[in-house]
């Protein structure tokens, strides 16, 4: 049974979401303000956190920032409909995905399952892929344990960042379209004006840094997508 932390100050909405999600086997802890959210999150007991941005006490963005200083637990942000700035800031600070409010509980359930499925090693997934090591230059990924290393040093990646980097490394030298990255890494369709992949790529670039010759590892192919470029050898 997966344990979820639901942080939503609207108790009626919170109860409705719990009523919808619990039959799918989730153990849900609800809280209604940012301070309690941070206290529960710091226990490390949760498989995924659903976090509203507008909260009493600490707001959701600050809760997210503090959680990301020590944990890569998957986080889905709930944002006011049309508030693009909140969504971008949330992704920049390490959220794995977001949903506008009022959200469709069925879509929330689908997002939760998709993120948990990608974050776990389940027997239904391709065992060959799970057991291999992906290594491109000084970047190394272990899909089974979902560990990433840069020159032997562990990389702290969110679930979404790991998914995107894995896809790019598996297809190094090939352009991957944004809509494909969105479908495969975030398990949803790309929508108009959706900048989620762009923000995750920006975060990955910061964490990976350039190659030793200062060339970009992940290059933008304008109007299409992204390509992971191997380091040129002298």
N, C-alpha and C positions, 0 to 999 in steps of 0.2 A: 504494500500500500504506500503510495506516494504522499508525502506530507507537504501541504501548501500553506503559505502565510498570505492571507488576504488582508490588505490594508486599504480600507475604504471608510471614510467618515460618515457616509450615508448608511445608517444601519439597515434601513429597509432594503436598499439595493444589495448590501452585503448579505442579508439573509436570503434574498432571491438567488444570488449567485451560489451560495452554499447549497441551497435546496436543489439547484440544477446540477452542480458538480459532484456532490457527494455520492449519488447513485453510480457514478463511474469509478468508485473505489478510492476517492481521495479523502485523506484525513486533513481537515481544514481548520486552521487556527485563525480566528478573525481578531483584528484590532482596529482602532478607530482614530488614532492620532500618531504623529510621527515619532514621538518619544517612545511609545510602547512598541512601535514597529521596529525601531532600532534595537531595543532591548531583546525582543524575540529573535530578530535576525541574527544577532550576535551569538546566539546559542549554537548556531550551526546545525540545527536539527531539520532544516527545511530543504526540500528538493527543488522548490521554485517559489518565487515571491511575486504576487500580483500587487502592484504599488500605485495608488492614486497620487497625482501630483499635488492637488489642493487638499492639504491636511492641516488640522489644528496643531499647534506646537511646531515642530520641525516640518517643513514642507517635504514633499516627496523627492524633490531634486536633491535636497540636502541629505535625506536618508540614503538615497542611492549613492551619493558621493562618499558617505562614510562607510557604507557596506563595501564599496569597491576598493577601499584601502586594505582590505584583508580577505575578501571573499569573491569568488567568481560564480556564485550561485546564480542560475538563470533568473532574470527579472523581466517581467512584462509590465510596462507602464500604462496607466490609464490616463488619458489626457482629454481636455475639453475639445469638443469637435471643432476643427478648423484652426486650432492653436498650433500652427506649424513650428513656432519658436520653441515651445515646450517640448515637442517631439524631437526636434533636432538636438536641443540641449541634453535631453535624456539619453539619446543615442550616443552623443559625444562623451557623456559621463559613464557609459558602459552598460546601458540597458540593452537587452537582447532583442526586444520587440516592443511595440506599442499598439494600443487600440484606442480609438476615439470614443468618448462617452456621449450619449448612452451606448454601451456596447451590446452586441448580440451575444447572449450567453453561449450559443452554439459555436460561434466563431471563436470566442475565448477558449472554449473547451478544445477546439481543433488546434489552436495555437499552443496551448499547454501540452497537448499530447505530442505535437510535432517537435517541440523543443525538448521535452523529456526523452523522446525516442532518439533524437540525434545525440543527446548527452549521455546515453547509456550504451552498454554493450549487450544487446539482446540476441538470443539465438537466431531470431529471424533475419538478422542482418548478415551481410556477406562476411563470412568468417575469414576468408582469404584477405580481404581488405583490412579487417580488424587486427590481424596478426602481423601485418607487415610494418616496416618502418619506411617512411617517406623522407628522403633526404635530397635536398637541392642546395648545393654549395654548403654554407654553414648553418642552414636551417634544417631542423630535423623534427618530424612529427611522428607520434606513436598513436594511431587512431584508436587502438583498443583501450589504452589508459587515458586517452585524450590529453597527452602531455606534449608540450612543444618546447624546443630548445633552440637558442641562438648561440652558436659557438660554444655549446655545452652548458650554457646558462639557461635555467628554466625561464620560459616566457609566461607571464600571467595574461591569459586570454579569456575573454568571455566566451560563452557557448557559441554565439553568432560569429565572433571573430575566428574561432577555431574552425568552424564549418567553412567559412569563406576561404581561409588560408589553405585548408585541406584541398578544396576544389581547385584553387589556383595552382598549387604545387603539383597536383596530379596531372594538370594540363599545362605545365610550364612551357612557355613558348607559343601558346595558343591564346587567341583572344576569346574571352568568355563574356557573353552578352550580359548586361545588367539584369534582364528579366530572367535569364537562366540562373544567375547567382541568387536572385531573390527566391525563385522557386525551390532551388536545391538547398540553399543554406538557411533560409528563413521559413521554408515550407509554406509559402503563400504566394499568391500572384502579385506582380508589381502593379501598382496603381499610378495614375497620372500624377506627376509632380512628386513622386515618392523618392526621397533622398536617403533612405535608410542605408542602402548599399554604399553610397558615396561616403556617408559618415563613418560606417564601419571600416571602409578602406582607409580613410584618413587616420583612424586610430591605429590600424595595423601598420601603416607606414611609420608612424611615430614610434611604435614599439619595436619594429624591426630595424629602423634606420636604413641608410643606404648601403650598397655594397662597399667593399673596401676601397674601390676606386671612385666612390661618391656617386655612382650611377644609381638610378632608382631601381628598386626591386619590383615594385608594382607600378606599371605605367598605364596611363589613361589612353584609351583609343576613343577619341572624341566622337560622341554620338552613338557609340556601340557598347563599350564595356571596358574591361581591364585585362591586362596580360602580365603574368609573372615572368620576369626576364632573368635568365641565368647570368651570372657574372662572366664577363669576357675574360678569357685567359690570355696572358701576354705571350 
